[in-house]
Every structure is written in structure tokens, then in C-alpha cells.
Amino acid sequence: MIPAVDPALLPLFVVVPLLGAAFLVVLRRPVIERVLLLAVPVLLGAAAVWLLLFHQSVPVISHAVGGFSDVLAIPFVSDSASAVMLLVTAVSTLAASAFLLLTGESRYRFVPPLVLLLTAGVNGALLTGDLFNLFVWVEVMLMPSYALIAVTGTWRRLGIGRLFVLVNLLTSTVLLIGVGFVYGTAGTVNLAELAGAGSEDPMTAAALAVVLLALAVKGGMVPVHSWLPRAYPATSGGIMALFSALHTKVALYAMYRIVSVTFSEGMPFLAVFAVLVITTILVGAFSTAASSRLRTAMGHQMVAGVGHILLGLVLFTQLSLTAGLLYLVHHVLTMSALLLTAGAIEHTYGSGRLEHLSGLARRDPWVVAILALGLFSLVGLPPTSGLWGKIGLLGASAEQASTGDVVLGWAAILAMLAASVGSLLGLQRLWRRIAWGDDMTTYRPDDARTGRGAEVPLPAEVRVPWRLALPGAVMMALTLAMFVGIGLLLTVFDTAAIGLLDVDAYVEAVKS
């Protein structure tokens, strides 16, 4: 018997990391910073597990901060889908935070409180039941992100980081304009009040489409996607893993929530969105082969993952939503594992460029094994969670081809198959260059005065320390656990998908 959850406790998902951040700004002690940086995600993850188990019997709970009416209040709403997201973001934040501690980046000025402030914004965006407050929480996410790029970056990183700032400032402006349009056409921005409004009023549908467009750009959807594989790899490995798990995934989750509540028949302007989503899958997959850096290749795979996740929303059936949410969680865990492992390699060998890395299979076999499993997961091969995500989306596409839109169903199937081949070719090229080949070398000057010297083999004792590889290994273990435990997990994802399709409980919980 799971103890009942008091809805009034939902704001604590925001309050706890906010108080932790404020405490660390006032009392700057390294030991306290390390403890809170790890303890807060652990506490939030445990609370998310409790919430997720509770939602197996109680579909939705809601709390209006301050007890105001549903029109004026700041609503916090939780169901199985939001609880899953709270859990997976807490786990990924914990892994990235541990990596920042191990690399020493946590010692940079204000990094721990900035990470906690980012966590507060993420949790607020996941739990909010109001479009304006979604904009507010997204901005709470972004403000510490700008600072994290600045305090952990080199001059090159700061230069490219401007792209991240400009894109997000522009899309935040579009998001706010869209929220204003929604209020102007519907008279409210409360999601429960907007239930079905997009399907009933074309003007409201157009206004909501502006909101979805802004979120799609933040998520990295084609054609406005190139900023992601350029800006994210310019951060450090730990920060990129953090941003990958939080920024894009919060935007995609918000799209799932908005479409499911406001459009009873699925996405607006379906043909346009379907073309863009399928193009995103293909562009991300085939762009991987052109990458010259390890984490840049992962950035392109993030774009392909965005397309796969949004495909579940385009098809908009229970099977597709289940598969889309499953793929979202798989992608968070897999990309975290790959990016943290790539960060460990860069931290050890001083470069992530493919031409500077070779022979890792002989030097660091366990690290290369983690990479291999992660690449398997991206392509959709066993024994990784990527297999079930791809199978679920292919099944939903086949269902669509047989009972609904034949063109959309077959286009989705062919796009996913082609993308798997494209990803396989691109990642095989990456694997061949870093895993095999000659042993890595280093430049050793023979004359200290002139600097002349020669390339000599890198000493055998230079290897990726096990402690740096541990965060990525743990995340990969979770991916493998998803593969093994898919029978149990499908119940959770099915419950979340049903909650997205049947919004009556959501609306009733908010208005009661």
C-alpha cells in the first residue's frame, strides 16, 4: 500500500532545489556544495518514485498555490507522465552532477547553485498546468544555463555559447507571443480551461501552434536545428549531458502535454508537422557521418532522437504515445551515458576530435564497451532500450498504415528504417576511427629552446580513470535494465499514455 501524496507537497519539487541554491550562494563551503549537489537529485528522484507509484491508483493530483481560484492560481499538476519525467531528469541530473564533481568543474564559481536552480526550473516546467507559467519556468531553466556556459567554458565555448543564448532568447520571445495569442483568442492560458479548445476554434489552434513552434525550435526540430549540434558540443561533457537530458526533453514533454490536452484529434497542421518530424529523423541520422568530433556526432543523434520522440505525437494513438514516451526516456539515459563517457575521454586525452583519438579498444576496453552499447542503443539493437523504442514506433506506424493514414504510416516506417541505416553507417565510421587504428601519440620536444621534437607513443599508463567512466557506466546499466525489465515498465508507460489521451481526470483534478 503506497502512502497517499498530499497535493500541497508538489511545489516542494521546485522549492527544495531553490532553497538549496539560495543556501549555497550564502554559505559557500566546498563540502556542503558537493553534498547538496548530489543529495537534492537523490531526494527528488526518491519523491518521483513515490509519486509514480501513487499514480498507479490515483491518476492525477493538483494543487493551486495560495489557494486561489483555478483562473488566478499557479497550478501544479502531476500524473504518470510528469512523474516519469521527474524521475528520469533527477537520475540524469545526479549522473551529470557526479561527473562535474569528478572533473573538478563543480569547483567553478557558483556551479552547484546554478545546477540546482536549473533543476528547479525543470521541475516547475514539468509540473505546471498553465502556459504562462510554463514560459516562466522555462526562463528559470535558461538563466542558470547561460551562466553555466560562461563559468565552465573556454573562450571558444563562450563564443559558440552566444548561439545558444540567441536561439533561446528568440524562441522564448516567440513562446511568450504565442501565450499572449492564446490568451487573446481563448481568454485563458490554464491548460484545464483550454481542454479541447484547439480542436474547436481555428484561431486558438493557430495561437497554440505558435507555442508549439517555439518549443519545437528549443527541442531541435528541422529546419531550425543546426544550432543544437553546434552549441551543445561547445560546452563541457558534463554540461552537455545535463542540457541534453533537461532542455530539449522538457520542450518535447511540454509539446506532448499541450497537444494532448488542447487538441482532441492530435497535432494541428498535421501534414506540415509530419513532414518536419520525418525530415528531422533523416537529417539527424545522416548528418552524423559528417562529424569530426565525438560529441558533435552525439549532437546530430540528439536531433534524430527529437524526430523519433515527436513521431509518437504525430501519430497520436495510445501505442504511439507509449512508444514516444519510452523512446524519450531511453534517449535521456542513452545520451547521458554516451556524453558522460565522451566527456571522460576528452578529459583524459585532451581532445574529442576523431583524428586525435585512436586505438581506444586496446587502451580502454571497458570505456569502449560502454560506447559500443550506447551506439547499439541509438541504432536500436539489442540488448539496449533503443530496440523497444524503435519497435514501438514501428508498430504504431504500421497500425497507422493499416487503419488510418496510409501515406503517413508508410512514410514513418521508411524514414525510421532509413535513419537506422544512416545512423549505423555514421556511427560505424566514428567507431572505426576511435576504437581501432594506431596507438595515440603525444608531441615531445627534444629541444626546450626551439620546441623541436617528434610525435611519440602516448604512455601506457595514460588511461581513462574508472571513476570518470563510472557515471556513464551507471547510465548505460540503466539502459540495459530497461531492456530487461520492459515488461514491467510498459505498464507505467501505458498508464502515462492513457492519461495523455483521456484528459477528463486531468481537467477534473485542476478544476476541483
N, C-alpha and C positions, 0 to 999 in steps of 0.2 A: 504494500500500500504506500503510494507516494504521498508525502505530506502536501497539503494544499499550499498554493502560492498566493500570497496576498498581492493583488494587482498594484497596490500602492508601493510595492518594492521595485517595480520596473524601472523607475527613474534612477535607482542605485547603479544600474549598468552604466549610466553617464556620470553620476555623482562621485562614485568611488575613484575612477581614474582622474576626474577633475580635481578632487581633493588631493590625490596623490601627486599630481603635477604641481599644484599650488604649494604643497608641503615641501617638495624637493627644490622649488625656487627659493623658498625662505630658508630652508636648512640644507645647505649643500655639503653633504658628507658622503664620500665615495661608497662606504659600506651600505648606508641607508639607500642610496641611489640604486645600487645593484640589487638589494633585497626587494625594493618596491618594483623595480623594472621587471622582475620575474614573478613576484608574488601577485601583483594585480592581474596579469593574464591568467594565472593559475586560478585565482579566486573567481574571475569572470567565467572561465571555462567550466568550473565546477557548478556555478549557478546556472549556466546554459544547459548543462546536462540535466540538472534538476528540472528546469523549465521544460526541456524537451520531453522528459518522461511524464511530466504532469499533463502536457498537451495530448498525450495518448488517450486521456479520458475527458479532458476539458479542451475543446478545440481552440478557443480564443479567450484571452483576457485583456482588459483595457483599463487604463487609469487616466483621468483628466487632472493634470497638475493644478493644484489650487482649488479643485472642486468647482470650477466654473462650468457653464453650460458647454455642450459639445461644439457650439459655434465659436466661442471665445477661448476655450481651453487649449492647452498644449497637450494633445493626446499621445499617450504611449500605448501601443497595441502589440501584442505578441501572439503568434501562433506557431505551428510546427515549422513553417518555412523560415520565419525570423529566428526561431530558436536554433535551427541548424546553422544558420549564418552566424549567429552569435558564437556558437561553439567552434566552428571552423576558423573564424577570424581570430578568436582567442588563442587557438592552438598555433596558428601561423605566426601571430604576434609574439608568442612565447619563444618559438624557434628562432625568429629573426632577432629578438632581444638577446637571447643567449649567444647568438653569433656576434652581435655587436659587443657584448661583454668580452668574448674570447679574442676578438681582433683589436680590442682597445678603443674602438670608436665610441663606446659609451662614456669614455672619459672626456670627450669633447664637450665644450661648454653647453649645458642645458639639453643634451641629447636625451637623457632619461625622462625629464618632464615633458619634452616635446613629443616623445613616443606615447606617453600616457595621455596627453592632450589629443593626439591623433586618434587614439583608441576611444576616447570619449565621443569624438565626432562620429566615428564609425558606428558605435553602438546607438547613438542618437538617430542616425540616418536609418538604421535597420529597424528601429522600434517606432519611429514617428508615424502618425496616421494623418499627417497634414502636409500638403505640398509646400507651403511657405516654410514650415519648419524643416522640411527636407532640404530646402535651399540653405537654411541657416546651419544645419548640421554638416552639410557638405562644405560650407565655408569654414566651419570649425575644424574639419578634416584638413583643409587645404592650407590654412595659416601655419600650423606647425610643419607641414610638408615643405613649404618654401624655406623655412628656417633649417630643416634637416638637410636639405640640399646644400645650403650655404655653409653650415658648420662642419659637414663631413666631406666637402668637396674640394678638389684641386681647382686651379684657375680654369682648366679646360672644362671641368664639371660645372663650374659656375657659369661659364659661357653658354653651354648647351642647356643648363638648367633654366636659362631665361625662356627657352622654348616651352618648357613645362609650365612656367608661370604664365606666359602669354596665352597659351591654349586654354588653360584652366580659368584665367580671368575672363577671357572672351566667352567661353561656354557658360560660366557662371552668370554672366550678363544675359545671355540668351535664355538660360534657365529661369532667371528672375522675370524676364519679359514674358516668357511663357506662362509662369504662375500668375502674373498680372492679367494676361489674356483669359486664363481660366476663370479668375475671379470676375472679370468683366462680363463673361458670357454666362457663367453658371451662378454667380452670386456667392460662391463659397470655394474654399480650397481644401476643406475637410474631405478626406477620401471616402468616408462612410456616406457623407452627403452627396458625393459625386457618383455613387454606385449606379452603373448603367448609363450615366449621363452622356458619355462619349458615343454610345450607340443610338441615342435618342436625338441628339442635337448636333448637326454638322458643324456649327460654329464652335461648340465646346470640343468636338473631336479635333478640329483644326488647332485649337489652342493647346490641347493635350499633346498633339503631335509635335508642337514646338518644344514642349518639355521633354518628350521622348527623344527628339533630335539632339538636344543638349546633352542628355545622359548618354546617348549613343556615341557622341564625339568623345566624351570623357571615358567611355569604355574602350574606344579604339576601333570603331567600325569604319569600313571603307565608305566613302573615299577620303575621309578626314582621319586617317590612321597613321600616317607616316611619322607623326610626332612621337608616337609611343616607342617604336624600336630605335629612335634616335635619342630621346630624352632619358628613358629608363636606364639603359646601359651606361649612361654618363654618370649615374650615381654609383655608390659603392655596392658590393654584392649584398650586404645585409640590408641596406636601404631599398635596393631594387626588389628584394624578396618581400619586404614589408609593403611597398607600394603595389606590387603585383597582386598580393593577397587581399589588399584593402581597397585601394582606389577604384580599379576597374571593376572589381566584383561587387562593390556597393552600388555602383552605377547600374550594372546589369540586374542586380536584385531589385533595385528601385523600378526598373522597367517592367520586370515581372509583376511587381505589386500593382503598379499603376494600370497596366493593361488589364490585368485580371479583375480589378475592381471596377474600373470605369468603362470597359468595353466587354460587353457580354458575349460578343461574337469574335473576339480576338483582336489582333493588331489593326489599327487604322491604316488606310492606304496600303493594303496588304501586298499588292503587286510590287510597289516600289521598295518596301521593306524587304520583301523576299529576295528581290534581285540584289540588293545591297548586302544582305546577310550571306547569300550564296557566294557572292563575289569576295566577301571578307574571308570566307573559308579558304577559297582558292588562292587569293593573293597572299595571305599569311603563310600558307603551306609552301608555295613555290618560291616565295622570296627568301626562304631560309637558306637555299643553296648559294645565294649571293653574299652571305655574311662572311666577314673577315674576322669577327670576334665571337667568342663563345657566348657571351651574354647578349650580343646583338641577334644571334640566331634564336636565342630564347625569346627575345622581344618579338620577332616575327611569329614564333609559335604562339605567343600570347594573343596576337591578332587572330590567328586561325582559331584559337580556343574561343575567342569572343564570338566568332561566327557560329561555331558549334552550339554554344550556350544559347544564343539568340534564336537559333533554328527551332529549339523547343518552344519558344514563344510564338514564332511564326506559324508553326503547325497547330498549336493551341488545342491539344487534346490531353486527356489525363496521362496517356502514355508518354506524349512528347514533353509535358511539363515535368513528369517524374524523371525522364531521361535528361532533360535540361538541367534540373537541379542536381542530379547525380553527377553530370559532367562538370558542373560548376565546382562542386566540392572536390571532385577528382583533380580538376585543373589547379585549384588552390594548393592542394597538397603536393602534386607533382611538380608544379613550377617552383614552389618553395624549396623542395628537395634539390632540384636542378640548380637554381640560382644560388642557394647556400653552398652547394658543392663547388659550383663555378667560382664563387667568391673565395672559398678556401684555396682553390688552385691559384687564383690571381694573387691572393695574399702571400702565398708561399713562393711563387715563381716570379712575381712582379709584373706579370702581363697576362692578359686574356686573349691576345691576338693569336690566331691559329698558327701563323708562321713561327711564333716563338715557343709553341708547345708541341712536343712530340715525344713518343716513347713512354707515355704515362702508364701504359698497360704493364710495362716491366717495372717501372719505378714505384707506382702507387696502384697496385691491382685492386685493392678494396675501394678506393675512390673511383676508379674507372668502372667498377661493378655497379656502384650507385648511379653513375652517369648512364650506363647501359640500360639499367632498369627504368630510369626516367625517360630515356629516349624510346624504349619499348612502350611506355605508357602513353607518350604523345602520339605515337603511331596507332596505338590501340591493340597491342599484342599482349598475350598472357605472359607472366602471371600478374598483371597490373590492373588497376581500376579503370584504366583507359579502355580496356576491352569492353567492359559492361556499359560504359558511357556511349561508345560507338554503336554497340549492338542495340541499345535502347533507342538511339536516334534513328538508326536504320530501320528498326521495327516500326517506329512512329511514322517514318516517311513511307514505308511500304503500306501501312494502314491508310495513310492519306491517299496514296496512289490507287488503292483498290476501292475505297469508299467515299473519297472526296475529290479533291483537285488532282487529277492525274498528272498534269504538267508539273505542278509544284512538287508532288511526291517523287516523281522520277528525277526531276532536276536536283532535288536534295540528295537522293541516293547517289546519283552520278557524281555530284560535287564532293560528297564525303569520300567516295572511293578514289576519285582523282586526287583529292587532298591527301589521303593516306599515302598514295604512291609518291606524290610530290614531297611530303614530309620525310618519307623513308629515304628518298634519293638525297635530299638536302642534309639530313642528319647522318646518313651514311658517309657523306663527304666529310662532315665535321668529325665523325668518329675516326675515319681513316687518318686524318691529319694529326689528331691529338693523341690517339691511343697507340699508333704504331710509328714507324719511321725511326730515324736515328735518335740516339740519346740527346737530350738537351745540352746546350753548351753555354758557357759564360765567357765574357771577354776578360782576359788577364793581361794587363800592361807589363811589358818587360822593362820598360824604361820609364821611371816615375816622372822624369823631366819632360820627355817628349810625348808620353802617353802611348807610344807604340807598343803593340803586343799582338796577341793572336787569340782566336777562339779555342777554348779548352773544354773538355767534358765537365759538366756540372758534377760536383762531388756527390758521391752515392748517398751520403748522409742527409742531403737536402731532399726532404720528402714532406708531403702534407701531413702535419701532426694529426693524430687521431682525434684530439679534442676539437680541432677545427672542422673535421669531417663529420663529427657526431651529430650536430643539428640537422644536416642534410640527410644523414643516415636514418635518423628517427622519423623524419617526414616521409622518407621512402618506405620505411617499415609500415607506416600508417596507410600508404597507398596499397601495399601488398595485403595489409589486413582488410582493406575494403574489398579487394578481390576475393579473399577467402570468405568474408562474412557478408557477402552481398545478399544472401537470403534473409538475414535479419535486417539489414539496412534498407532493403526495398520497402519494407513495411513503413519505415519512417518517411521515406521519400514519397511513397504513395499517399500517405496521410497529408503531407505538405502539399502535394499536387491537388488533392481533393479540396483542401482548404482554399487554394487559389481559384479553383473553378466554381465552388459553391461559396459565394461571399455573404450569404444571409447571416451566418454566425458572426462574421467579421462586423457587419453593419449593426447587428443587434447588440454586440458587445460594446461598441463605441457609443451607441445612442442610449444604452440603458443607464 
